[in-house]
Amino acid sequence: MVDEMTQISFSQLLLSGTFVHVASFEVLQEKYGMNIQPNVVVLVSMDRYPDLAEGKPLEWKMKIGRKLVEELDSILPIPFLRTWIEEGVLALLLDFHEVNPQDRKREVLLLAEIIQKTSDQNDIHVSIGIGNFYDDPASLICSFEEAKKSMSGRFFQGNKLIFHTDMRKNVVESLTIPLTKEKSELFSIVRIGYTEGVVTQMKGIMNSFAEIYNYNEDVFKSEVIDLLMMMSRIVLEVGVNPVSILTNTANVIQDLYHIIRYDKFVMKVCHFVEWLTEQVEKIYIGDVSPTIKHAISYMKENHQKEVSLDDIAHYCHLSRYHFSHLFKKEVGTSVMDFFNKLRIDKSLFYLEKTEFPVHEIANRVGIHDFNYFSRLFKKYMKSSPTDYRRLMRNI
């Protein structure tokens, strides 16, 4: 039997395609003592491996890896080589030359099912990616890349699945569907510290990204991470301490690139944007009582609607007079002044960063009378919306 390290070395040369710079395949076979000529690559990936391996010692990782390898050695009916390409992911280089070419695809899918069933019986659950067949050994690297690419669908679909490269949809890598209005709304409510709204909006945008980019994991992750970086910049512009924001953002982004499940990815993103927006909220309202926090949350949630002082007081189960007095005492301004300033603060993002007409911006912040919006804006910002936009563009 071929020594394991020799097998791994030979397999790595085939998967990388680098042997073509060293010798012919026949010379390579002779040097390594190999009779096998693999023509397809199958990747066997342990489900939830990062979660399972977290905090485990090296001995545990070696044991579970050895267990999977021994299972495959005992059940695979055709010649093969194997090598680990990363933790939890084993590459099988299979030789199907003795199988009729018309039957190869069907046979490799049946083989994948056998691997899964046998692994399940031993409490190791796996997903499998399959490349195409190539009779030229120099092209085996193509099968390897296809097998990896096929498994990107696993991010959205879950565990214990089998993927073949032919199952992949054609994906447009660069699409010009920017979701401008949705993103702008997200950034504008980050700016006013509307935590619940930010989490809801972010979930909706992620769902849209998944569909727009045809469930391409790489493009999806790239777009979401770009959003998070932009949100972090907005938070810094508001005046939040940069040390914690920059450090936390960098750590979260690094983690997100390694997450292999969509649901876990969404959860991580939502926790981060919630924390990020809370940093703005702390600056916005300071240290106030639960009742006032409750009132401010209500104002943020309903900032696009016609809301009166009576509505807010009733929501807090207080009389108009008692609520107004309490709010002014804790926040330092009247209820409706705070509410209107909240809307104007939201409009600042639109005026600074978008090309939306001023009347549309007014509607987006819940003020449907354009003249009233202009008067309010001038009251708080000491200039008209148009002059403010012009000034900010010239800075």
N, C-alpha and C positions, 0 to 999 in steps of 0.2 A: 504494500500500500504506500502511496506517495506521502512523504512527510508533510504535515499540516502547513508548516511555514513555507515549504516549497510551493505547495498548492496556492497559498495566499499570494506569494510573490508572482507566480505565473498569472493568476487571475487579475491582479492589479495591472500588470502590463497589458493584458487584453482589454480591460475596461477603460484604461486611459488612452489606448491606441498608440502608446509611445514605442511599442516594440518595433514599429516600422522604421525607426531611426537606428535600430540596433542590429536586427537580423531578420531573415525571412521567418515566416511562421514555422516552416518545417525545421529550420535550424533551432528555433526556440523550443519546439517540441522535443527534439533530441537532447538539447542541453538540460532541460528540466525533467526528462524521462516521462513525458506525457504522450499518451496515445489519443486522448480526447480532442475533438475539434468542436467547441461550443458554437451554436448558431442562434441562440436567443438568451436574453437576460430576463430573469424574474426576480423582483424584489419582494422580500418577506419582511414586513414591518410590524413589530410588536405594538399592538394598540395601547394607547395611553402610556407609552413607555416613560416619557419625561415625568409624568405624575407618579408612576410606580417607582421609578428609580430615585426620586428626590429623597435625599437623606440616607439612602441605603449605602452600605459599605461596598468596597470593591468585590469582596467575596460573593455578595448577593448578585452583582452584575455578571460575574464570571459563571456563577451557578446557573442562572436563567439562560444565559447565552449557550452554555454547554448543553443544557437540556433541550433547547430548540434544535441545535445542530445534531444531537443524537437521534432525535425524532426523524429529522429529514434523511439522515444517513440510512435509517431503517426502512423508510417507506418509498423513497424515490426509485422508480423502476428503470430509469434510463441513466446513462453516464452524465455526471455533472461535476462542476467545481463550485467552491463556495468561498466567500470572503466577506467580512464585515466592512461596510462602507461608512458607517457612523454608528453611534450607540443605538442599539435596538433595531437596526436595519441590516438585514443579511442579503447579499446578492448571490443568486444562483445562476451559474453559467451552464446551461443545459445543452446537451448534444442530441438533436432530433433528426440527425441524418438518416437513421434507420427507419424513420416514420415517413409514410407517404406524404409529399408536400401538401396535397389537398386536405389531409387530415390533421396537419400540425396545429392549426389554430384551435380546433376542437379539442385535441388531445392536451394541449397546454392549459386550456381552461379547466378541463376535467382534473388535471394534475393539481391546479391551484385549489380546487374544491377539496381534493383529498388532503392537501397540506392543511387547509383550514380545519377540517373535521378532526384530523389527528391532533392538531394543536389544541383545539377546544377540549378534547378528552383529557389533555394534560394541563388544563387551566392556563394555557398561553394563547391568548386571542390575537389573531394577526389579520392585517389587511395586505393585499397583494397587488403589485403593479407588474404588467407584462408588456415587454417591447415586441417589435416585429422580428421576423426571422431574416438572418443574413448569412449566406453561405461563405462569403469572404470574411475571414477572421479580422481583417483590418477594419471591417464595418461593424464589428460587435459593439463598439463604442456608441454607435447610433441606437442600437437596441437598448443599451443601458440608459441613454438620455431619454429615450421614449418611455421606458418603464418609470423613470423618475417623474417625467412630465405627466404621465397618466394619473399618477397618484395625487396630483394637486386637487382633484375633485374631492378627495377624502376630507379636506378642510371643511367643506360645507356639508358633506353627507354622513360623516360618522365613522364607526368602526366595523370590523368584520366584513369588509367589502373586497371585491375583486375588480381591478381596473385593467382594461386593455387599451393600448394607445389608440386603437381604432374607435374607441368609445368617446374619445375627446371631441367636443364640439369645436368648430373653427372659431377661434377667438380673435377679435380685433384688439390688438395690443394698445392702440392709441385711439381713443374716441373723444370727440368734441361734444360731450354732453355734460356741461359743467355744473348742473344743478345750482345755477347762480342764485336764484331766489331762496332756495332752501338753505344754502350755505350762508348767505347774507343774514337770514333770520337767525341762524345758529349763532353767528358771531355777535350779532346785535344784542341777543339776550344773555350771552356770556358777559358782555360789557355792563349789564345792569345787575348781574349776579342772580339771575333767575334759574336756580339749580334744577328744579323739577322739569322746567321747560327745556333746558339744555339736554338733559338725559333723554327725554322723549324725542326731541328733534334729532339727536345724534343717532338714536336707534333707527329712526325712519330713513335717515341718509345712508346708513350702513346697509339697510335692506335694499335701497335703490341702487347703491354701488354694486352689490352682489348681482343684481339682475342686469344692470347696464353693462357690466364688464363680463357678462356671460359666465359667472362663477369662476373667473380666473383668480386664483389665490394671490399670485404675486402682484397683479395690478390692483386688486382690492386692498391688500395690505398697504401698498404704497400710497393709495389715495387717502385711506383713513389716517395713516401716520402723518401725511402732509397736513390734514385738517388739524390734528392734535398740535402740531408745531405752530400753526397759525393761531390757534386758540391760546397757546402759551404766550405768544407775542402780544396778543390783545390784553391778556391779564397783566403782563409786564407794563404795558402802556398805561393801564389804570393806576399803577403805582404799587403793586404787590412786591414784596421783597424778592429779588431775583434769584437768590441763592437756592431757596427751597424749590422754586418753580423750575429752574434749569436742571437741578440735580434730579428731581423726581421725573421730569419729562424725559431726560436721557435714560434713566433706569427703566421706565415703562416702555419706551420705544424699543429698547434692547430686548425686553421680555416678549413683546408682541411679535417680533420677527420669528421667535422660536415656538410660538403656540401653534398647535396642529389641529385644534378644534374650533369651529366657528362660534359655538355657544360660549366657550371659555374666552375667546378673543373678545366677543361683545361684552361679556361681563367685566373683563379687565378694563376695556375702554370706558364703559359706563362708570365704573368706580373712579377712574382717573378724572373724567370730565366733571363728575360730581365734586370731587375734591378741589379741582381747579376753580370751578365756579364759586365754591364756598369761600375761597380766598378773596374773591371780589366782594362777596356778600359781607364778609367781616369788615372790609373797609367801608362798604356802603352804609351799613346800619350800626356798626359798633356793638356795644354791649347793651342790649335792651331786654325787656321782660318777654316771657313766652307769649303773652297776649299781643304785644306789639309785633313780635316776629310773625305771629299768625296773621296779623293784619297786613303786614308788608308782603307776605307770601300770597295773600289773596289779591292784593293790588297787582303784583307781577303776573299772576295767573290770568287776571282779567284786564290787563292794561290796554287791550285792543277793543274793549267794550265801553259802553256808557255806564260809568259807575259813580254813584253819589256818596257823599259822606254818610248818609243814612244806611246805604247798602253795606258799607264797610263796618259801621258800628253794630248793625244787626248781625252781621256774620260773626262778630266777636262777642255777641250776647251782652252788649253794653249799651247804655243810653248814649245818644248823640253827644250830650254835654260831657258825660264822664269820659267817654272815649277820646273826645277832642282834647280835653284837659290832660289826660294821661299821655296821649301821643306827643303833644307839644312839650310836655315835661321831659320825656325820655329822648325824643329825637331832636328837639330844638326848633322844629318848624311845624306849621299846620299840616293836617292830613292831606288836604287837597293840593297844597304847595308841594308836598313830597311826591304825591301821585303824578302831578303834572311834570315835575322835574325828572321823575323816572322816565316818562315818555320822551322828554326832550333828550335825555342822556342816551336813550336808545337810538334816537334819530341821528345822533352825532356819527355813529358808525356808518350809517347809510350815506350821509353827506360827505364823509371823508373818504370812504372806500368804494362807493358804487356810483353808477351813472343814473340811478333811478331818478325820475322827475320828483321835484319837491312835493307836489300834490300827492304822488303815490307814497312817498315816505310818510307824509302826514297820516294817510290812511293806515299804513303799517304800524304806526304807534298809537292808533286808536282815536285820532283827532280828525274827524271827517269834514270839518269846516276849515278850508285852507287859510282863510284870513285869521281865524282864531289861532291856528297853529303858528302862523307868522308872528302874531302878537306875543304869544307865550314864549316863543323862541327868543324874540328880542328881549323879553323881560329877564330871562335867565342867562342868555349868552351875550347880551348887549350888541347884537348885530342881527341882520336878517339871515334866514337860512341860506340864501343865495350868496350873500357876502361872506358868510362863514365858510361855505364850500370853496369859494374862490381863494380866500385867505389860506386855507389849509392846503390847497393844491400848489400854492406858491412857496410854501415853506420848504 
